[in-house]
Amino acid sequence: MMVHIIGAGLAGLSAAVRLSDRGQSVVVHEAAAHGGGRCRSFYDETLERRIDNGNHMLLSGNMYAMAYLRAIGGLDTLYQPEQAAFPFLDLENGARWQIRPGFNALPGASLLDYLSILKLAWASENATIADVFDTTRPLFRNFWQPLCVSVLNTPVEVAAARLMWPVVKQTFGRGAAACRPGIAKLGLSESFIDPALAVLEKRGVRVHFNQRLRAINFAEKQAGALSFADDAEVALGADDTLILAVPAEAAATLVPDLNPPDKFRSIVNGHFLLPEHGEDNNFLGMVGGVSQWLFVRGDVASVTISAADDLVAKSAGDIAKILWAEVCTALQLGDAPVGRHRIIKEKRATIEQSPEQVRLRPATRTRWSNLLLAGDWTQSGLPATIEGAVRSGHLAADCVVRS
């Protein structure tokens, strides 16, 4: 039996690694010339530096992503401080503080503020983050709002509250040991993609790049053949399995009667060359402005803004001016002029994670007996994050193993 995996992003690679670890025959087909999808690094000619397509932070309690990194030998590529601490800056008044898991993490927060976490567990299917929390409380502005927006990439007024509970339960709900931040020391590709491709190559798994799937030919109740853009045809044997690990919009064009989530939210990332070398692996959460998270690697400062649908409509030059001013405030650079920079707009970064769109997420199994779905947009039980993408790949792999 052969398993054909379409897509070498995190979902596809995690499925391939898991299946090959169990001795299953696997082949991966990827449309691009590289793996990783939205989780990758590349050399930017403007900055003359290697940067990530987007910034990502893991927590030590992200069990599926951590299991994947252990499987590919990538754990050592993450920077993880010994203590779970998250520095924050209020861009409005210059106040700085650290959030540490546990009671009294935020000055002025009441016991009721901390007990509000339980509201997520009891949230109804239609409840939004703004429905669940008291949005007037300082704890919401200084912790819950930036956390929920960065995880769900959806404004709190429409973001599904129920989707945050498994995130909180596996991290903050398990104490400080499960909340240590993890940041790629060199880049996302060096941590999540290159080690996986090396493991697959060592196991004899073929990964075909520049091979775009054009159509799936269905026969009776199963996928019968694959048609690629280069006119190559691959027939599927009676015992073969197909795992489709592509974006939602691509899957909708390939699978009949598939109606996946069809609304998306943007993410904007700004990368700026600093006047001098900064502190490696430095990160900072920000409230009261446009920027939400700041990461410093060498002499490059990278800013991330989730749910950035309003910002993405602005020109790259205007975005750079806004973000650079906040970088200067955060890093105390004074009136340093903006230097070389790169603005990356991901207009369809993730699905909109509203109650309505969450209900559209399809299950791993389909009505076609040999077709499985994977991707952060599928019904993984987690938000559309690295953790969710990896788990979706594991779920697909486990379906193959069980059958």
Secondary structure, DSSP 8 states (H G I E B T S, - for coil): -EEEEE--SHHHHHHHHHHHHTT-EEEEE-SSSSS-TTS-EEEETTTTEEEESS---EETT-HHHHHHHHHHT-GGGEE--SS--EEEEETTT--EEEE-SSTT-STT--HHHHHTTHHHHT--TT-BHHHHS-TTSHHIIIIIHHHHHHHH-S-TTTSBSGGGHHHHHHTGGG-GGG--EEEESS-HIIIIIHHHHHHHHHTT-EEE-S--EEEEEEETTEEEEEEETTS-EEE--TT-EEEE-S-HHHHHHHSTT------EEEEEEEEEE-SS---TTEEEEEESSS--EEEEETTEEEEEEES-TTGGGS-HHHHHHHHHHHHHHHHT-TT----SEEEEEEEEEEE--SHHHHTT---SB-SSTTEEE-STTS--SS-SSHHHHHHHHHHHHHHHHH-
